[in-house]
Amino acid sequence: MMETATGTLTVAYFSMEFAVDPAIPTYSGGLGILAGDTMRAAADLGLPAAGVTLLHRKGYFRQHLDEDGNQSASPVEWSPEKYLQKMPPRVMATICSRQVQVQAWRYLVRGQFGHTVPVYFLDTALPENTPWDQHLTDYLYGGDAHYRLCQEVILGWGGTAMLRMLGYHNTKACHINEGHSALACLALLEEQTWGRGAGNDATPADVEAVRQRCVFTTHTPLPVGHDGFPLDLVRGVLGSKRVDDLMAIQCCSDGALSMTNLALNLSRYVNGVSMRHEEVSRNMFTNHRINAITNGVHVGTWTSAPFCRLYDHCIPEWRRDNLYLRYAINIPLGEIRQAHAEAKQGLLAEVEQRTGVRLDPAVMTIGLARRVTAYKRSDLLFSDLERLTSIARQAGPLQVICGGKAHPADEGGKALIRRIFQAKSALEGIIPVVYLEDYDMALAKYLCSGVDLWLNTPQKPREASGTSGMKAALNGVPSLSILDGWWLEGHIEGVTGWCIGDACYPETRPDRDAPTLYDKLEQVIAPLFYQQQDGFASVMRSAIAMNGSYFNTQRMLGQYLQNAYLRGDTNLAVPAADIAATVSPSR
């Protein structure tokens, strides 16, 4: 393991959430899944890397749904000692003029060839801290703005200091995964100017030196999704001197600190997470150069056991080089159908075990599971129950499996869940609808591999990327999706799946989306599924070959290496020898 004898890291990856294990509830959704998948890919490649996050002793939350779909939440009880190793060092983070002690727990992400990459979980639950400070790292996305800002101090300043205490002194890239961890950039600037002050005392050369070490990935095209804090609050938490420093590097405006602007101003490379998201982000942040590196998923994690066996038999090199999944185009259709049938049986068995509902494996099963919030429109499928009923009776029977949590403070998201439950009741005896409680990483693997069709219905252009459909594609499950995020790149109509709406309209047209969805189901997808098995299996196979082979973290991490991590000057290409020297052989 390259943890490091030399003290050198190619990348220190900061993220407010990390999904490293289903039993460790330190994630809420796609951002954490992406962070975990990135570290898994780094371990596969033998890349010298480390992740930094918070421990979240109370997790995100455990979801409870009553018979009407009313969501309630409770803390997640878990024991870090069972899964993580406590590290000896402690560091101090200054919050509200007091010193808060921080410790770290280590989780080793193990790659397929024996390499490991550490993820460090920062924790303030120490008796030396005040009772309030001890709970600072308890909740993911919990509390008020003051609590959130204090958490971001722990992540940025505490994480930077902890890496130094652990012996990491020479890092090629500090990767800021969303603005929550942007204070790491300011911590690096203070390091750069130790002995003579920071901010106003920093020279342009100091600022540029920090910029050359930082990489920033923005994940949301929604202004509300970018953290901002009133300067009076920032002054109380960070102190007046640091507010002056922040103002000097021009990341404060209209009386507030923008974490996104902090990361933008102190990063040499900035990217959105799909080509479309790059366009949207450039319109939001017109003074910055923003690139695109489309997200991916970790194939070894998200490919179901039946398809793993199939690929091992037909494409032996697929784990070492994910691009070999391109050769899935030669797998016989019958073998694709058989692997999917096994994955579907596994899903339906899990559904029955959790809910007592027995679904029919012969019926076309639609999967719909994402974080539940208004713009994702989880209820679009149920917007016209009369039309949906007609499709099930005329084109072929349907059954639907749903899942997803709404943030406890998101009343609109919780209302969406209730509307799905109302539709479930109205469709009883016609179309079985199951809503799986407490959707998590383990359940996602069942659902993404076992349904027949993956449905995604966000409002354009609010889907930065999305990764659930990528997981489905690895398992031969085609998508029916709005043309936004990654699907604009992965969609080939009738080949890898089907679109809802029209690409020529950059914004959502509510009057067209539901009718298009129903038309595709009734006139194309259901007839293909029931009347042309080989035709449907051909789409499944193409989803694997075209989308599974590309939308993965191996390709994604290679792009980060080439374009961001090993590239001091974004106008210069990195010689292949530099990458070869950094990444260990895969064999």
Secondary structure, 3 states (H helix, E strand, C coil): CCCCCCCEEEEEEEECCCCCCCCCCCCCCHHHHHHHHHHHHHHHHCCCEEEEEECCCCCCCEEEECCCCCEEEECCCCCHHHHCEEEEEEEEEEECCEEEEEEEEEEEEECCCCCEEEEEEEECCCCCCCHHHHCCCCCCCCCCHHHHHHHHHHHHHHHHHHHHHCCCCEEEEEEEECHHHCHHHHHHHHHHCCCCCCHHHCCHHHHHHHHCCEEEECCCCCHHHCCEEEHHHHHHHHCHHHHHHHHHCCCEECCEEEHHHHHHHCCCEEEECCHHHHHHHHHHCCCCCCEECCCCECHHHHCCHHHHHHHHHHCCCCCCCHHHHHHHHHCCHHHHHHHHHHHHHHHHHHHHHHHCCCCCCCCEEEEEECCCCHHHCCCHHHCCHHHHHHHHHHCCCEEEEEECCCCCCCHHHHHHHHHHHHHHHHCCCCCCEEEECCCCHHHHHHHHHHCCEEEECCCCCCCCCCCHHHHHHHCCCCEEEECCCCHHHHCCECCCEEEECCCCCCCCCHHHHHHHHHHHHHHHHHHHHHHCHHHHHHHHHHHHHHHHCCCEHHHHHHHHHHHHHCCCCCCCCCCHHHHHHHCCCCC
